[in-house]
């Protein structure tokens, strides 16, 4: 049976990754971290994308704010889109 939720992605510089993983484990049943290269204001940086499937937008926004403050970043990007999902 298909369930409805949102897929949230948090794009951030690759700093304090172990702490981010701890925060994810506390708040969510599952998540995915993708290692990538990003660019902020013309400067390339090692980045991660944190993907979370949930209906709880406030929890994702709170996590994004913690990451931003912990990494002393001007901003982190959060995107979302509606998804249908099924655990098989």
C-alpha positions in Angstrom: 0.0 0.0 0.0 1.4 3.4 -1.0 1.8 6.0 1.7 2.1 9.8 1.2 4.8 12.0 2.7 7.4 14.5 1.6 11.0 14.0 0.5 13.1 16.7 2.2 16.7 17.4 1.2 19.1 19.5 3.2 22.1 20.7 1.3 25.1 21.7 3.5 28.8 21.9 3.6 30.5 18.7 4.6 31.4 19.6 8.2 30.6 17.8 11.5 29.2 14.8 9.5 29.3 12.5 12.5 27.3 15.0 14.6 24.8 15.3 11.8 24.4 11.5 11.7 23.8 11.5 15.5 21.1 14.2 15.1 19.5 12.2 12.3 19.4 9.0 14.4 17.7 10.8 17.3 15.0 12.4 15.2 14.2 10.1 12.3 13.8 6.3 11.6 15.9 6.6 8.5 17.8 9.0 6.2 20.3 9.0 3.4 23.5 11.1 3.2 24.9 11.7 -0.3 28.5 13.0 -0.7 28.9 15.6 -3.4 30.6 18.8 -4.5 28.6 22.0 -4.1 29.1 25.6 -4.9 28.3 28.6 -2.7 28.8 32.2 -4.0 31.3 30.9 -6.6 33.4 28.8 -4.3 33.4 25.0 -4.7 33.1 23.0 -1.5 32.7 19.4 -0.3 29.0 19.0 0.5 26.5 16.6 1.7 22.8 16.2 0.8 20.7 14.8 3.7 17.5 13.2 2.4 14.6 12.4 4.8 11.1 11.0 3.9 8.7 12.4 6.5 5.5 14.3 7.0 7.1 16.4 9.8 8.3 19.6 8.1 9.0 21.3 11.5 11.4 18.6 12.6 13.3 18.9 9.3 13.5 22.7 9.6 14.7 22.4 13.2 17.5 20.0 12.0 18.5 22.3 9.2 18.7 25.2 11.7 20.9 23.1 14.0 23.2 22.1 11.1 23.5 25.8 10.0 24.4 27.0 13.5 26.7 24.0 14.2 28.6 24.6 10.9 28.5 28.4 11.3 27.0 28.7 7.8 25.2 31.7 6.4 22.4 29.4 5.1 21.6 25.8 4.3 19.2 24.9 1.5 16.1 22.8 2.2 14.0 21.4 -0.6 10.9 19.3 -0.5 8.5 17.5 -2.8 5.5 15.2 -2.4 6.3 11.5 -2.6 4.4 8.2 -2.5 6.3 5.5 -0.8 6.1 1.9 0.3 8.3 -0.1 2.6 8.8 -3.6 1.0 
